[in-house]
Amino acid sequence: MHPLIYDWNTVDTPAVPTTPVMLDDETLRDGLQSPSVRTPSIDQKIAILHLIDSLGIETADIGLPGAGAHVVRDVERLAREIAAAKLNVAANCAARTVVADIVPIAEIVQRTGVPIECGTFIGSSPIRQYAEDWTIERLMALTEEAVSFGVKQGLDVMFVTEDTTRADPESLRKLYTTAIRAGAKRLCIADTVGHATPAGARAVVRFVQSIVDECGGGVGIDWHGHRDRDLAIENSLAAIDAGATRVHGAAIGIGERVGNTPMDILLVNLVLMGRRQADLTRLGEYCQTVAESCGVPMPPNYPVLGRDAYRTATGVHASAVIKAFKKKDAELADAVYSGVPASLVGREQIIEVGPMSGRSNVVFWLERRGLAATDERVDRIFAKAKAAAGVLSEEEIRQLL
């Protein structure tokens, strides 16, 4: 952070937790459940997996093999790629909390020799129990059977309660206690319909931690958030504050309905807050690759990584950035009108020319391209910009020259 910035964010903030924050990337599983995405080819999935690894993300959900032979084929290919390319990212797979979904995961592990964590999920909230005609006794029995089976197969099991943030404490206590006693290594709190607020996220994580403590400890807690109330990032950070040691996300927030926690924005915030060390210069490539592979265009105003994140054509804003550039202070230029430094994600500040611009925009635009900023040229471009409906394109300005 630039030394001239006073950071109010740290004034009333608790000390940064010493426990490392791990990340689980859901792009290749939950992300693909969006009704608007196109399923990537296996080559595209492999490219995405490599980008996940390049960002230092610890684990990635590579599919739900119980969905059919086509998923089994892709999951096995991705597992083999992890081994062949010596990737650091570890694999996990989703499964309903039934033996039939866990069997193909165990078989892939046996064929490839690549460890795969098994994330067994089951509904937990009273509203889901009522809609499905489930009893808590049935859910506990399924949990016991599935988790025990996965453990006997040599799998690390993460037990996931769907709709945790709308579930009553007693149901959660019974399900989580059953899972821990059956051998689950991690528990995952799922904000399945994006119901939670930050206060709710903290409360439920602390409650689940109390269950873990009652059962002797040693079980990790995950947070899996969704964007329905547009609180996914805030909830993830609140969950971390409360003790969650791994949080989930997907590239550009793709996933069910309006999507999962955006992994890219989560990463940026964790790095800026000093909670992770990571090279984010390939973050844009990660987002763009997923956008193109899944057929989901990124909005121009998408935070940090959208086309407009570091572009300005407004005279006052541009003037400040230009003056910073002229001081030969790259850090100053990157901070004077940006809350997230462009250099953090391999980008740079861009000055455009449009109807809200000043003459300094035009001069800077020309000089950055090695073109002489004569009065005649500046006047001609400035007059065109003031009469335009939007920012002038590179071609339009060059035609004026």
C-alpha positions, 0 to 999 in steps of 0.5 A: 500500500502506498505510504500516503494512504491512511488505511481506515480498514485496519483501525477497528479490525481484529488481529489477522488470524495466524491459521493459514487460509486455504482455498477450494476451487469449485469452477469445474464442478459447482461452477458448471451447474449454472444453467447458462454456462457451456461445459468446457472440453476436457482440454479446456478443463485441463487448461483451467486446472493448470491456471488454478494451480498457478494461483496457488489454490490448494484444492479443486473440485474436479467433478461429480463422478456419480453423475455418469460415465462422461464425468468419470472419464473427465475426472480421471483425465484431470486426476492423471494430469495432476500426477503427470504435470506434478501440479501442487493443487489437490483434487476433490470430488463431490458426491451425494451422501450415498455409497453409489456416488462414492464408489466411482471416486474410490475406483478412480483413486485406485486406477490413478494412484492420485488421492482425491478428497470425497465431499459428500453432501446432504440436505440439512434444513427443516424446509428441505427435510419437509419438501423431501419427506426426509426425517433426521433419523434417515439423514443420520443413517445415510451420513453414517453409512456414506462417510464410513464407507468412504473412510474404509475406501481410504478416502479423506471425507469432507461432510457437506450439509446443504442449506446449513445457514437455514438449518436448526442447531439440533439438526446440525449437531446430530448430522455433524456429530454423526459425520465426525464419529464416522471419520470425516476429516472436514465439515463444510458449511454450505450457504446453498441459497445465499441466505447468510449475512456476515453476522450469520456466517460468523455465528454458524461457523462458531457453532460448528466449531463448538461441535468439533470441540465437543467431539475432540477437535482435529476436524477442519471447517469449510465455508461454501458461499453463494451470491444470491444476496451479493454478500458472498465475499463478505460472508467468506471473510466473516467465516474466516474471521470466525475460524473457517480454515478453507473457503470455496469459490469459482472463477468469475463467480459462476455457479447455481443461479447467480453463482458462487463466491468469485474466487478471483475477487476473494483472492484479491481481497485476501492478498490485500488484507495480508491473509495470503501471499500469492502471485496474481499476475495470471488472475486475468488469464484464469478469468478470461479462460473460464469466461471463453471456455464456458461462454460467459462474457465478463461484464466491462465493469467486473471488479479488478479484472473487467475491461474498465477496471483501470480505464478512465476518460474522465478529466479530473480522474485522468489528470490525477493519474497523469500527474502521478505518471509525470512524477515518475512514480509508478506506485503513486500512479497505480494508487491515486485513483485505484483501490486495487493496484493494477500491477497486482493483477498484471494490468496497467492504468489506461487513459482514454479520450471521450466527452468527459475528458480534458485536454490533458487526456488527449496530450497524454494519449498521444505522448504514450504512443510516441506521437507529437501532441501539437496544438492542431492535433490536440484541438482536432481530437478534443473537439471530436471527443466533446461531440462524441457519445462515448469514448473514442476508439484507437482507430477513430483517433488515428483517423483524425491524425 
